[in-house]
Amino acid sequence: MSRRLFLWIVIVVLFIAVLYLTFLAGSSTAQGAIQASVSSKSAAATSSYGGMVGGC
């Protein structure tokens, strides 16, 4: 019985660690990536507009 309890405790601890790394630690990295993506899209939209591509 104690071995099964120990395994469940290990599983729960690993699950909580994955959640922490996914949401809390990844949020700071995600904000930087979102800001970089938005700035590059706005720069690309303003710098070159080639009109309609592939239209009739």
Secondary structure, DSSP 4 states (H G I P E B T S, - for coil): -HHHHHHHHHHHHHHHHHHIIIIIIHHHHHHHHHHHHHHHHHHHHHH-----SS--
